[in-house]
Amino acid sequence: MRKIIHIDMDCFYAAVEMRDNPALRDKPIAVGGAANARGVLTTCNYAARKFGCHSAMPTARAFSLCPDLVLLPVAMDKYRAVSSDIHTIFRQYTDCIEPLSLDEAYLDVTDSAHCQGSATLIAQAIRNEIAKQLHLSASAGVAPNKFLAKVASDWRKPNGQFVIPPEAIDNFMVPLPVKKIPGVGKVTAEKLHDKGIATCGDLQAFSKATLIEMLGKFGQSLYHYCRGEDERPVEPTRIRKSLSVENTYLQDLTTLEACQKRLPDLYAELEVRLEKQAKRDIHKQFIKIKFADFTQITRECVVEALQLDTFIALLSHIETELMQPVRLIGVGVRFAPITPDAQKQGALF
């Protein structure tokens, strides 16, 4: 039985800013792009959330909800430095760490001798060290697998901790709302609701084949998640599966030609980012379009090599959808899977 901890920093970017400027502590603040540049919020503190603000919200909308919102620019170098300090604390307890972002990570403490081997006590010790050394708060979930640990870390936010022991899994899962399952977004939740599925207990009544028929590959994952099952290991070295760049335009693009003119610059930026990565074979190219109403579509195709013409062709294939204004265009690639032998050789050299 594994012992997994999921650590999630509380409103990380905003918390760092409040720590560094105590005058901001009692004010609603957000970190993100400017409203007049069609920016979006990266995160916001809990005072701002009381007004309905949240991450990925357009900044202009956030100001309409909270006129007194204090908006701060993203200071990524500072956040990376703090994240590095957090990981230094993690490594005091285990080397098996899988970062998910700057502000969250999985830790496998199954074989850790710290705190008499108690994952619960290790999670508390890590949170105490983060508070003592960095003056920031973190929430933690402790469970026998990654899925449950992630669900648990959100249970008592902010600055809380929740443990799901093996013997409590069945009772915990039955009433759990399906929307609490990571990966179940608004569209999937609506599909499940239409089938009368509101909880994981409801979901358990469906066979794996039925769920796959309903939701494709994700249906197989849901079959196991709704039972609290997850065999994924904590992976200290995560292999990048894709790479992309995108841009939100100050003025909506209203024609196919206007969209096409933006592709060369996006393509050039993508090439620069690819040059900074270890050499990988490209399996697919894809393009993402976000419309003025914030709906979006993605189109992709299998390729042998990166080409600008492929993005132009993909854009042409969605010409019929371009009847409404476009606010964002993204282009990217998906890498070919790395074989186990290739992974070993890469690590060796």
N, C-alpha and C positions, 0 to 999 in steps of 0.2 A: 504494500500500500504506500503510495507516494504522499509526500507532504509538500504541498504547493502554496506559495504565498503570492498574492497579487497586490502590489503596492501602487496606489494611484494618488498623486499629489493633488491637493485641493486648490482649484482655480489657479494653476501653477504660475502662469505669466503674471496675472494680476496680483497674486500673493507676493511674488518677488518684488513687484513695484511698490506694494504697500509696505513691505519690510524695509525697503531702501528709502522710502519717503513716508514716515509715520503720519504726516498731515493728511494722507489719502485714506487712512484706515476707516474713517466713518463716512466716506463719500462713495457713491456708486461710481465705479470705474470700470473701464474696458480697455483691452489692448486690441488694436486692429488698424484697418485702413481708413483713410479719411472719407467722410460722407460725400464730398464733392468730387472724389475720384472713384466713386462707386465701390468703395471698400466694404469689407465685411469684418465682423468681430472675430478675433481669434479666441478670446475668452473674456470673461467678465467676473467680477467678484459677486458675492452673495447679495450684497446691497443692491446691485444692478439687476440681479436675477429676480428680485421681488417685484420689479416693474415689468417682468416678462422678457427681459433681454437674455440672449443665449448665444453660444458660439455659432458661427456661420450665418448669423443674422446680418442683413445689410445694415451698415452703420447708420444710414439715413433713417431706417425704420427704428433702430435703437434710440435715436435722439427724439423721434416722435413719441416713443413710449416713456422716455426718461430725459426730459429737456436739460436736467442738471448733470447728465452723465459726463464724467471726465474721461476723455479719450486719450490714450497714450500710444505712441508708435511702437511697433514690434522691435525689441532689442535682442535679436536672436543670439548674438555673441554672449551677452550676459546670461541668457537662459541656458545656453549650452554649458557655460562654466559652472553654473549651479547644478545642472544635471550631472556633470562629472563629479562634483562633490558628493551628490547623493549616491552615485554608484560606488564611490570609495567606501561609503558606509555599508552598502550591500556586501561588498567583498570581504568585510570583516566577518561575515557569517556564512557565505557560500560563494563559490566561483561559478555555480550553475545559474546564470542570469540571462534572461531573454528580454532585451529592451523592446518595447512596443512603440515608444516615442520618448521625447525628452522627459516626460512627466509620469510615465508608468512602465512597469516591468513585472515579469514573472520571475520568481525565485524558487528553485527546487532545493529544499533543505532536508530532504529525506535522510541524508547521511551526515548531516551537521551534528557536531557534538556540543554545540553551544546551547546554553539554557537547558541542560539535561535532555537535549534532543527534542524539546517541545517546540513545535512550529508556532503555536500560539504565543509562547513567551518570546520567541525570536522576532515575530512580527511586532510585538509590543516594544521590544528593545530597539528595533530599527526605527520605529516611529519616534521613540524617545530621543534617540541620537539625532535624528533629523531636526526635531524641535530644539534640542539643546545646542547643536553645532550651527545650524543654518537658520534657526528661528522661522521655520515653516512647518505647516501641518500636512500630514499624510494620512490617508485612509488605507485600510488593509483588509483583504479577504483571505481566509485560510481554509483549505479544503484538500481532498485527495486528488483533485485534477484541476486543469487550467480553467475549464469552463465554469466550474462551481466557484473557484477562487475569484474569478472576475465578477461574477454575479454578487458574491459576498462582499467585495470591496465597496460596492455601491450601496450596501444595505444601511450603513450608519454614517454616511457622509453628512457633513464634513468632520474630519478629525475623529473618525470612529474605526471600529474593528469588529468583524463578525466572523464566526467560525462555524463551518458546516462539517461536523464529524461524520465518519462513514455510516454510523448507525442511524443518523438523522436524515440521510439523503432522501429516502422514499417519502417520508412525511413532509420534507421541505419542498419537494418537486411538485407534488400533486396540486396544491393551490397556487403555485407560482404562475403569474400572468405570462402568456407567451411573449408579450412585448418586452419582457425582461431578458429574453434570450439574445445575446449579442448576434447581430446579423439580421434580426427581424425588424425591418424598417416599416414605414407607414404602409407601403404597398402590400408587403407580405402579411402584415397584421390585418389589413382589410380583407385579403383573400381568405385568411383563416377565420376571421369573424363571420364572413359570408357562409362558411361551412359550420358555424355554430361552435367554433373553437376559441375559447377565451383563456383557458389555463393549460398548463402542461398535463394535468390529469385528463383533460379533454383530448389532447393530442395523443396521449398514450393509447387511446382506443383505436387509432388508425394503424394499419400495417405499414411496413417500410415501403412496399410496392406502391401503395396508395399515395403516400406522401411524396414519393419520387414522381409519380404521375402528376400530382398537383403542383409541385414546386421544383421539379427538376433535381439536379444534384444536391441542392440545399435540403431537399426533403429527406435525404439519407442522413445528413448531419442532424436535422431536427429529431429524427427517430431516436437517436442516441441522446441528444441533449435533453429532451423532455424527460428522460429517465435518469438524468444526472451522470451520464456516461461520457467519457472523453479520454481517449488513449494517446492523445498528442503529447510528446515529451517536451520539456522545456529545452529550447534550442539556443545555446549561447551564441552561436553564429548563424544568423538568419540570412538566407540567400535571397537577394533582390529578384523579384519575378517580373518587374516592369519598371519603366522609366518614362516620365512625361513632362511636358511643360504646357502652360496655359496662360491666357491673358484675358482680363476683363476690360472691355473698351469703354471709354468715357461716353461715347455716343454709340447707340445701337447700330448694328450693321443691318441694312434693309434689303440687300440684294446678294445674289450668289457671287457676282463679280467682286463686290466689296469684301466678302468673306475670303475669296480666293486670293486677293491682294495681301491678306494678312499671313498666308501660309509660309512664304519664303522666310520671313523673320522668325516665325515659330520654329521652322525647320532648322535654321541656323543655330538657334539657341539649343535645340535638342541635340544637334551634333556636338556642340561644345560640352554639354553635360555628359554625353556618351563617351567623349574622349577622357573624361576624368574617372570613368569606371574601368574596372578590370575587363579585359576583352571577353565579350560574350557573344554567342550566336543569336541573331534576332530571328524570332519565329513568326511574329505578327506585327503589323502596324495598325494603329487605331486613331480615330478622331472623335473628339467629344464636342458637342454643341450644346450650350445652355441658352435658352431663349429669354426674352424679357420677362416672361411670367415665371421664370426659374425652373420650368420643366427642362429636361435635358435628354439627349439621345447619344448613343455611342455606336459607331460602326467600325468594323475591323476586318482584316483579311490576312491570310498566310502569305509570307514573302520570304525570299531568299536573301535579300539585302535591302538596306534602308534607301528609299528613293522619295524625292519630293513629289514626283508624278503620282505615286501611290496615294498620298494624302489628297492630292487634287481629285483623283478618281473617286476616293471615298466621299469627299465632299459633294461631288456631282451626283452620287447615288442617293443623297438625301435632299436633293434639290426640291422635291415636292414638299418637304417639311419646312423649307425656308421661306414659307409664306408669311411668317411672323418675324419680328426683329430679333437679332442675335446679340446677346450681351457678352458671351464668352466663347472662345475657341480654344481647345486643347488638342495637342498631338502627342503621340507616344508610341512606345514599342513594348512588346512582351518578349521576354527572352526564352530561348529554348531551354528545357529542363536540363540540369546538370546530372550526369550519371554518377552513381556512387564512386566508380573508379576515378572519374574526373575530379570529384571532390577531394578524394584522398591525395591525388597528385598535386592539386592546387595547394593543399595544406603543406605538403612536403616541400615544395619549392618556394 
